[in-house]
Amino acid sequence: MRRLQRLLKVFKNCFFEYTEGAKSKLDDESFLQQLVEDTNKLNLLAGDGIKATSLTVSLAAVLLRA
């Protein structure tokens, strides 16, 4: 239980840094590089790290949501 609380605190601190802290002021490229590095340090990704991906959005699905 303590380990989970500690991990949650570390995650919250990291999240704050990227939303309101110093890292939120980085340019886009530096922001993404630092985010990937910190995510890997905290082991927030399962597997071998970040892999290329794509996102496809259906216009019909968007129109149905509206």
N, CA, C and O atoms as a CHARMM CRD file, in Angstrom:
* protein
*
  264
    1    1 MET  N      0.82100  -1.19300   0.00000 PROA 1      0.00000
    2    1 MET  CA     0.00000   0.00000   0.00000 PROA 1      0.00000
    3    1 MET  C      0.87400   1.27000   0.00000 PROA 1      0.00000
    4    1 MET  O      0.59600   2.21900  -0.73400 PROA 1      0.00000
    5    2 ARG  N      1.91300   1.27900   0.81400 PROA 2      0.00000
    6    2 ARG  CA     2.80500   2.44400   0.85600 PROA 2      0.00000
    7    2 ARG  C      3.49700   2.65600  -0.48500 PROA 2      0.00000
    8    2 ARG  O      3.69400   3.78700  -0.92700 PROA 2      0.00000
    9    3 ARG  N      3.86100   1.54300  -1.12300 PROA 3      0.00000
   10    3 ARG  CA     4.52400   1.64400  -2.42400 PROA 3      0.00000
   11    3 ARG  C      3.60300   2.29200  -3.45000 PROA 3      0.00000
   12    3 ARG  O      4.03500   3.11900  -4.25300 PROA 3      0.00000
   13    4 LEU  N      2.34400   1.91100  -3.41300 PROA 4      0.00000
   14    4 LEU  CA     1.36500   2.49000  -4.33500 PROA 4      0.00000
   15    4 LEU  C      1.18000   3.98800  -4.05900 PROA 4      0.00000
   16    4 LEU  O      1.08400   4.78300  -4.99400 PROA 4      0.00000
   17    5 GLN  N      1.13000   4.36700  -2.79700 PROA 5      0.00000
   18    5 GLN  CA     0.99700   5.77600  -2.44000 PROA 5      0.00000
   19    5 GLN  C      2.21500   6.57100  -2.90400 PROA 5      0.00000
   20    5 GLN  O      2.08300   7.69100  -3.39800 PROA 5      0.00000
   21    6 ARG  N      3.40200   5.98400  -2.74000 PROA 6      0.00000
   22    6 ARG  CA     4.63000   6.65300  -3.17600 PROA 6      0.00000
   23    6 ARG  C      4.63600   6.81900  -4.69800 PROA 6      0.00000
   24    6 ARG  O      4.98200   7.88100  -5.21500 PROA 6      0.00000
   25    7 LEU  N      4.25300   5.76600  -5.39700 PROA 7      0.00000
   26    7 LEU  CA     4.20100   5.82500  -6.85600 PROA 7      0.00000
   27    7 LEU  C      3.19200   6.87100  -7.32700 PROA 7      0.00000
   28    7 LEU  O      3.45000   7.60000  -8.28500 PROA 7      0.00000
   29    8 LEU  N      2.05700   6.94200  -6.66200 PROA 8      0.00000
   30    8 LEU  CA     1.04300   7.93100  -7.01200 PROA 8      0.00000
   31    8 LEU  C      1.56500   9.34800  -6.78500 PROA 8      0.00000
   32    8 LEU  O      1.30200  10.24300  -7.58700 PROA 8      0.00000
   33    9 LYS  N      2.30100   9.55200  -5.69900 PROA 9      0.00000
   34    9 LYS  CA     2.88000  10.87300  -5.42000 PROA 9      0.00000
   35    9 LYS  C      3.90400  11.26100  -6.49100 PROA 9      0.00000
   36    9 LYS  O      3.92100  12.40300  -6.94900 PROA 9      0.00000
   37   10 VAL  N      4.75000  10.31600  -6.88700 PROA 10     0.00000
   38   10 VAL  CA     5.74300  10.57500  -7.93300 PROA 10     0.00000
   39   10 VAL  C      5.03900  10.91300  -9.24300 PROA 10     0.00000
   40   10 VAL  O      5.44400  11.83800  -9.94800 PROA 10     0.00000
   41   11 PHE  N      3.98900  10.16600  -9.56800 PROA 11     0.00000
   42   11 PHE  CA     3.23100  10.42400 -10.78800 PROA 11     0.00000
   43   11 PHE  C      2.58500  11.80900 -10.75700 PROA 11     0.00000
   44   11 PHE  O      2.62300  12.53300 -11.75300 PROA 11     0.00000
   45   12 LYS  N      1.99000  12.18300  -9.61800 PROA 12     0.00000
   46   12 LYS  CA     1.35600  13.49800  -9.49600 PROA 12     0.00000
   47   12 LYS  C      2.37400  14.61800  -9.66400 PROA 12     0.00000
   48   12 LYS  O      2.09400  15.62300 -10.31800 PROA 12     0.00000
   49   13 ASN  N      3.55700  14.44800  -9.07400 PROA 13     0.00000
   50   13 ASN  CA     4.60800  15.45300  -9.21800 PROA 13     0.00000
   51   13 ASN  C      5.03400  15.59300 -10.67900 PROA 13     0.00000
   52   13 ASN  O      5.21400  16.70400 -11.17900 PROA 13     0.00000
   53   14 CYS  N      5.19200  14.46200 -11.35400 PROA 14     0.00000
   54   14 CYS  CA     5.57100  14.47700 -12.76700 PROA 14     0.00000
   55   14 CYS  C      4.47200  15.16000 -13.59300 PROA 14     0.00000
   56   14 CYS  O      4.76100  15.99900 -14.44600 PROA 14     0.00000
   57   15 PHE  N      3.22900  14.79900 -13.33700 PROA 15     0.00000
   58   15 PHE  CA     2.09600  15.38300 -14.04800 PROA 15     0.00000
   59   15 PHE  C      2.06400  16.89800 -13.85600 PROA 15     0.00000
   60   15 PHE  O      1.84500  17.63900 -14.81500 PROA 15     0.00000
   61   16 PHE  N      2.28300  17.36600 -12.61900 PROA 16     0.00000
   62   16 PHE  CA     2.28700  18.79300 -12.32600 PROA 16     0.00000
   63   16 PHE  C      3.38100  19.50600 -13.11400 PROA 16     0.00000
   64   16 PHE  O      3.15300  20.58300 -13.66400 PROA 16     0.00000
   65   17 GLU  N      4.57000  18.90300 -13.17000 PROA 17     0.00000
   66   17 GLU  CA     5.68800  19.51600 -13.89400 PROA 17     0.00000
   67   17 GLU  C      5.33600  19.76400 -15.36400 PROA 17     0.00000
   68   17 GLU  O      5.75600  20.76600 -15.94300 PROA 17     0.00000
   69   18 TYR  N      4.57100  18.86000 -15.96000 PROA 18     0.00000
   70   18 TYR  CA     4.23000  18.98200 -17.38300 PROA 18     0.00000
   71   18 TYR  C      2.98400  19.81900 -17.63500 PROA 18     0.00000
   72   18 TYR  O      2.74900  20.23600 -18.76900 PROA 18     0.00000
   73   19 THR  N      2.18500  20.07300 -16.61000 PROA 19     0.00000
   74   19 THR  CA     0.98800  20.88000 -16.81500 PROA 19     0.00000
   75   19 THR  C      1.14800  22.31000 -16.32900 PROA 19     0.00000
   76   19 THR  O      0.65100  23.24000 -16.96300 PROA 19     0.00000
   77   20 GLU  N      1.84700  22.49500 -15.19200 PROA 20     0.00000
   78   20 GLU  CA     1.97200  23.83900 -14.63200 PROA 20     0.00000
   79   20 GLU  C      3.39800  24.20700 -14.24700 PROA 20     0.00000
   80   20 GLU  O      3.68600  25.37700 -13.99300 PROA 20     0.00000
   81   21 GLY  N      4.28000  23.24100 -14.20000 PROA 21     0.00000
   82   21 GLY  CA     5.65300  23.48000 -13.76300 PROA 21     0.00000
   83   21 GLY  C      6.56500  23.94400 -14.88300 PROA 21     0.00000
   84   21 GLY  O      6.11800  24.38100 -15.94400 PROA 21     0.00000
   85   22 ALA  N      7.85300  23.83500 -14.61300 PROA 22     0.00000
   86   22 ALA  CA     8.87100  24.32500 -15.54900 PROA 22     0.00000
   87   22 ALA  C      8.83300  23.60600 -16.89400 PROA 22     0.00000
   88   22 ALA  O      9.08800  24.22100 -17.92900 PROA 22     0.00000
   89   23 LYS  N      8.51900  22.32400 -16.89100 PROA 23     0.00000
   90   23 LYS  CA     8.53600  21.56000 -18.14500 PROA 23     0.00000
   91   23 LYS  C      7.37600  21.92200 -19.06800 PROA 23     0.00000
   92   23 LYS  O      7.40600  21.59700 -20.25500 PROA 23     0.00000
   93   24 SER  N      6.36700  22.58200 -18.54100 PROA 24     0.00000
   94   24 SER  CA     5.24400  22.99900 -19.38300 PROA 24     0.00000
   95   24 SER  C      5.64000  24.14200 -20.31700 PROA 24     0.00000
   96   24 SER  O      4.93600  24.43500 -21.28400 PROA 24     0.00000
   97   25 LYS  N      6.76800  24.78200 -20.02300 PROA 25     0.00000
   98   25 LYS  CA     7.21700  25.92200 -20.82900 PROA 25     0.00000
   99   25 LYS  C      8.22100  25.53500 -21.90700 PROA 25     0.00000
  100   25 LYS  O      8.70000  26.39700 -22.64300 PROA 25     0.00000
  101   26 LEU  N      8.54300  24.25200 -22.00700 PROA 26     0.00000
  102   26 LEU  CA     9.49000  23.79200 -23.02400 PROA 26     0.00000
  103   26 LEU  C      8.87600  23.89400 -24.41300 PROA 26     0.00000
  104   26 LEU  O      7.65600  23.83700 -24.56500 PROA 26     0.00000
  105   27 ASP  N      9.73300  24.04700 -25.43400 PROA 27     0.00000
  106   27 ASP  CA     9.21900  24.00900 -26.80500 PROA 27     0.00000
  107   27 ASP  C      8.73900  22.58400 -27.09600 PROA 27     0.00000
  108   27 ASP  O      9.08100  21.65400 -26.36600 PROA 27     0.00000
  109   28 ASP  N      7.95500  22.41300 -28.14900 PROA 28     0.00000
  110   28 ASP  CA     7.29900  21.13400 -28.43200 PROA 28     0.00000
  111   28 ASP  C      8.26600  19.95300 -28.49100 PROA 28     0.00000
  112   28 ASP  O      8.02100  18.91400 -27.87800 PROA 28     0.00000
  113   29 GLU  N      9.36000  20.11500 -29.22600 PROA 29     0.00000
  114   29 GLU  CA    10.29900  19.00300 -29.38600 PROA 29     0.00000
  115   29 GLU  C     10.94400  18.61700 -28.05100 PROA 29     0.00000
  116   29 GLU  O     11.02800  17.43400 -27.72000 PROA 29     0.00000
  117   30 SER  N     11.39400  19.60200 -27.29700 PROA 30     0.00000
  118   30 SER  CA    12.01000  19.33600 -25.99800 PROA 30     0.00000
  119   30 SER  C     10.99500  18.74700 -25.02200 PROA 30     0.00000
  120   30 SER  O     11.32000  17.85600 -24.23700 PROA 30     0.00000
  121   31 PHE  N      9.76200  19.25600 -25.07900 PROA 31     0.00000
  122   31 PHE  CA     8.69700  18.75100 -24.22300 PROA 31     0.00000
  123   31 PHE  C      8.48200  17.26100 -24.45000 PROA 31     0.00000
  124   31 PHE  O      8.42900  16.47800 -23.50100 PROA 31     0.00000
  125   32 LEU  N      8.35800  16.87700 -25.72500 PROA 32     0.00000
  126   32 LEU  CA     8.12300  15.46500 -26.03800 PROA 32     0.00000
  127   32 LEU  C      9.31100  14.58600 -25.66000 PROA 32     0.00000
  128   32 LEU  O      9.13100  13.49300 -25.12500 PROA 32     0.00000
  129   33 GLN  N     10.52200  15.05900 -25.93600 PROA 33     0.00000
  130   33 GLN  CA    11.71100  14.28000 -25.57300 PROA 33     0.00000
  131   33 GLN  C     11.78400  14.07400 -24.07000 PROA 33     0.00000
  132   33 GLN  O     12.04500  12.96600 -23.60200 PROA 33     0.00000
  133   34 GLN  N     11.55600  15.12800 -23.32400 PROA 34     0.00000
  134   34 GLN  CA    11.62900  15.03500 -21.86700 PROA 34     0.00000
  135   34 GLN  C     10.50600  14.16100 -21.31700 PROA 34     0.00000
  136   34 GLN  O     10.71500  13.39700 -20.37500 PROA 34     0.00000
  137   35 LEU  N      9.32300  14.27100 -21.90000 PROA 35     0.00000
  138   35 LEU  CA     8.18800  13.45600 -21.47000 PROA 35     0.00000
  139   35 LEU  C      8.47200  11.97300 -21.67300 PROA 35     0.00000
  140   35 LEU  O      8.18700  11.15500 -20.79900 PROA 35     0.00000
  141   36 VAL  N      9.03100  11.63000 -22.82300 PROA 36     0.00000
  142   36 VAL  CA     9.36800  10.23500 -23.10200 PROA 36     0.00000
  143   36 VAL  C     10.43100   9.74100 -22.11000 PROA 36     0.00000
  144   36 VAL  O     10.31600   8.63900 -21.57300 PROA 36     0.00000
  145   37 GLU  N     11.44900  10.55000 -21.87300 PROA 37     0.00000
  146   37 GLU  CA    12.50500  10.16000 -20.92700 PROA 37     0.00000
  147   37 GLU  C     11.95000   9.95300 -19.52500 PROA 37     0.00000
  148   37 GLU  O     12.25800   8.95200 -18.87800 PROA 37     0.00000
  149   38 ASP  N     11.13800  10.88500 -19.05100 PROA 38     0.00000
  150   38 ASP  CA    10.57600  10.77400 -17.70700 PROA 38     0.00000
  151   38 ASP  C      9.60200   9.60600 -17.60200 PROA 38     0.00000
  152   38 ASP  O      9.55200   8.92600 -16.57700 PROA 38     0.00000
  153   39 THR  N      8.83800   9.37700 -18.64700 PROA 39     0.00000
  154   39 THR  CA     7.90700   8.25400 -18.65400 PROA 39     0.00000
  155   39 THR  C      8.66500   6.93900 -18.56800 PROA 39     0.00000
  156   39 THR  O      8.25600   6.03200 -17.84400 PROA 39     0.00000
  157   40 ASN  N      9.76300   6.83000 -19.30000 PROA 40     0.00000
  158   40 ASN  CA    10.58700   5.62000 -19.23300 PROA 40     0.00000
  159   40 ASN  C     11.23400   5.46400 -17.85900 PROA 40     0.00000
  160   40 ASN  O     11.30000   4.35400 -17.33100 PROA 40     0.00000
  161   41 LYS  N     11.71600   6.56900 -17.27100 PROA 41     0.00000
  162   41 LYS  CA    12.32900   6.51900 -15.93500 PROA 41     0.00000
  163   41 LYS  C     11.34100   6.01100 -14.89200 PROA 41     0.00000
  164   41 LYS  O     11.70500   5.23400 -14.01000 PROA 41     0.00000
  165   42 LEU  N     10.10100   6.44900 -14.99400 PROA 42     0.00000
  166   42 LEU  CA     9.07600   6.06100 -14.02600 PROA 42     0.00000
  167   42 LEU  C      8.42100   4.72300 -14.36000 PROA 42     0.00000
  168   42 LEU  O      7.55000   4.25100 -13.62900 PROA 42     0.00000
  169   43 ASN  N      8.84500   4.11700 -15.46600 PROA 43     0.00000
  170   43 ASN  CA     8.27800   2.84000 -15.91200 PROA 43     0.00000
  171   43 ASN  C      6.75900   2.92200 -16.07600 PROA 43     0.00000
  172   43 ASN  O      6.03400   2.01500 -15.66600 PROA 43     0.00000
  173   44 LEU  N      6.29100   4.00300 -16.67100 PROA 44     0.00000
  174   44 LEU  CA     4.86300   4.17500 -16.89200 PROA 44     0.00000
  175   44 LEU  C      4.38900   3.47900 -18.16100 PROA 44     0.00000
  176   44 LEU  O      3.18700   3.36100 -18.40100 PROA 44     0.00000
  177   45 LEU  N      5.32800   3.02200 -18.96500 PROA 45     0.00000
  178   45 LEU  CA     4.97100   2.31000 -20.18900 PROA 45     0.00000
  179   45 LEU  C      5.30300   0.83900 -20.04600 PROA 45     0.00000
  180   45 LEU  O      6.40200   0.48000 -19.62200 PROA 45     0.00000
  181   46 ALA  N      4.37800   0.01000 -20.39000 PROA 46     0.00000
  182   46 ALA  CA     4.65500  -1.42500 -20.41300 PROA 46     0.00000
  183   46 ALA  C      5.34500  -1.75300 -21.73000 PROA 46     0.00000
  184   46 ALA  O      5.10400  -1.08900 -22.73900 PROA 46     0.00000
  185   47 GLY  N      6.16400  -2.73000 -21.73000 PROA 47     0.00000
  186   47 GLY  CA     6.81800  -3.13800 -22.97200 PROA 47     0.00000
  187   47 GLY  C      8.17400  -2.49600 -23.14200 PROA 47     0.00000
  188   47 GLY  O      8.84100  -2.15200 -22.16600 PROA 47     0.00000
  189   48 ASP  N      8.57700  -2.33600 -24.38600 PROA 48     0.00000
  190   48 ASP  CA     9.92500  -1.87900 -24.71200 PROA 48     0.00000
  191   48 ASP  C     10.01700  -0.38700 -24.97300 PROA 48     0.00000
  192   48 ASP  O     10.97900   0.05900 -25.59800 PROA 48     0.00000
  193   49 GLY  N      9.07100   0.38600 -24.52700 PROA 49     0.00000
  194   49 GLY  CA     9.11200   1.83000 -24.74300 PROA 49     0.00000
  195   49 GLY  C      8.03300   2.28400 -25.69500 PROA 49     0.00000
  196   49 GLY  O      7.11000   1.53700 -26.02000 PROA 49     0.00000
  197   50 ILE  N      8.16200   3.50400 -26.13000 PROA 50     0.00000
  198   50 ILE  CA     7.16700   4.09100 -27.01400 PROA 50     0.00000
  199   50 ILE  C      7.41600   3.62000 -28.44300 PROA 50     0.00000
  200   50 ILE  O      8.54900   3.60900 -28.92500 PROA 50     0.00000
  201   51 LYS  N      6.35300   3.24100 -29.09200 PROA 51     0.00000
  202   51 LYS  CA     6.42900   2.78800 -30.48300 PROA 51     0.00000
  203   51 LYS  C      5.56900   3.70000 -31.34100 PROA 51     0.00000
  204   51 LYS  O      4.61000   4.30500 -30.86200 PROA 51     0.00000
  205   52 ALA  N      5.92100   3.78900 -32.59200 PROA 52     0.00000
  206   52 ALA  CA     5.15000   4.61000 -33.52600 PROA 52     0.00000
  207   52 ALA  C      3.73000   4.07600 -33.62700 PROA 52     0.00000
  208   52 ALA  O      3.50100   2.86800 -33.58000 PROA 52     0.00000
  209   53 THR  N      2.79100   4.98200 -33.76400 PROA 53     0.00000
  210   53 THR  CA     1.39500   4.58300 -33.87400 PROA 53     0.00000
  211   53 THR  C      0.64900   5.61600 -34.71000 PROA 53     0.00000
  212   53 THR  O      1.21700   6.63500 -35.10100 PROA 53     0.00000
  213   54 SER  N     -0.59100   5.35600 -34.97400 PROA 54     0.00000
  214   54 SER  CA    -1.41500   6.31800 -35.69200 PROA 54     0.00000
  215   54 SER  C     -2.81500   6.31100 -35.09600 PROA 54     0.00000
  216   54 SER  O     -3.20700   5.36900 -34.40800 PROA 54     0.00000
  217   55 LEU  N     -3.55200   7.35900 -35.36800 PROA 55     0.00000
  218   55 LEU  CA    -4.91400   7.48300 -34.86900 PROA 55     0.00000
  219   55 LEU  C     -5.81400   7.80400 -36.04900 PROA 55     0.00000
  220   55 LEU  O     -5.54100   8.72100 -36.82300 PROA 55     0.00000
  221   56 THR  N     -6.86500   7.05700 -36.17500 PROA 56     0.00000
  222   56 THR  CA    -7.83600   7.28900 -37.23200 PROA 56     0.00000
  223   56 THR  C     -9.17800   7.59500 -36.58300 PROA 56     0.00000
  224   56 THR  O     -9.63000   6.86500 -35.70000 PROA 56     0.00000
  225   57 VAL  N     -9.81400   8.67800 -37.02400 PROA 57     0.00000
  226   57 VAL  CA   -11.11000   9.06600 -36.48000 PROA 57     0.00000
  227   57 VAL  C    -12.13000   9.02800 -37.60200 PROA 57     0.00000
  228   57 VAL  O    -11.90700   9.58500 -38.67700 PROA 57     0.00000
  229   58 SER  N    -13.22700   8.38100 -37.35200 PROA 58     0.00000
  230   58 SER  CA   -14.28400   8.29300 -38.32300 PROA 58     0.00000
  231   58 SER  C    -15.16500   9.54800 -38.23900 PROA 58     0.00000
  232   58 SER  O    -15.61700   9.92400 -37.15800 PROA 58     0.00000
  233   59 LEU  N    -15.39900  10.17700 -39.37000 PROA 59     0.00000
  234   59 LEU  CA   -16.24500  11.36400 -39.40600 PROA 59     0.00000
  235   59 LEU  C    -17.66200  11.00700 -38.94800 PROA 59     0.00000
  236   59 LEU  O    -18.30700  11.80100 -38.26200 PROA 59     0.00000
  237   60 ALA  N    -18.14300   9.84300 -39.31300 PROA 60     0.00000
  238   60 ALA  CA   -19.48800   9.40300 -38.90600 PROA 60     0.00000
  239   60 ALA  C    -19.58000   9.30500 -37.38700 PROA 60     0.00000
  240   60 ALA  O    -20.59300   9.68600 -36.80100 PROA 60     0.00000
  241   61 ALA  N    -18.52700   8.79600 -36.74500 PROA 61     0.00000
  242   61 ALA  CA   -18.52100   8.67600 -35.28700 PROA 61     0.00000
  243   61 ALA  C    -18.53800  10.05000 -34.64100 PROA 61     0.00000
  244   61 ALA  O    -19.21200  10.24800 -33.63100 PROA 61     0.00000
  245   62 VAL  N    -17.81100  10.99500 -35.20700 PROA 62     0.00000
  246   62 VAL  CA   -17.79400  12.35600 -34.67400 PROA 62     0.00000
  247   62 VAL  C    -19.16800  12.99800 -34.81300 PROA 62     0.00000
  248   62 VAL  O    -19.65400  13.65300 -33.89100 PROA 62     0.00000
  249   63 LEU  N    -19.78600  12.80500 -35.96600 PROA 63     0.00000
  250   63 LEU  CA   -21.10300  13.39400 -36.18900 PROA 63     0.00000
  251   63 LEU  C    -22.15800  12.77000 -35.27900 PROA 63     0.00000
  252   63 LEU  O    -23.07300  13.46000 -34.82800 PROA 63     0.00000
  253   64 LEU  N    -22.03800  11.47600 -35.00700 PROA 64     0.00000
  254   64 LEU  CA   -22.98000  10.81900 -34.10500 PROA 64     0.00000
  255   64 LEU  C    -22.83100  11.33600 -32.67500 PROA 64     0.00000
  256   64 LEU  O    -23.81600  11.40700 -31.94100 PROA 64     0.00000
  257   65 ARG  N    -21.60600  11.69800 -32.27000 PROA 65     0.00000
  258   65 ARG  CA   -21.35000  12.21600 -30.92900 PROA 65     0.00000
  259   65 ARG  C    -21.95300  13.61200 -30.76600 PROA 65     0.00000
  260   65 ARG  O    -22.38700  13.97500 -29.67300 PROA 65     0.00000
  261   66 ALA  N    -21.98100  14.38700 -31.83200 PROA 66     0.00000
  262   66 ALA  CA   -22.47000  15.76700 -31.74900 PROA 66     0.00000
  263   66 ALA  C    -23.93800  15.82600 -31.72100 PROA 66     0.00000
  264   66 ALA  O    -24.51100  16.91400 -31.65300 PROA 66     0.00000
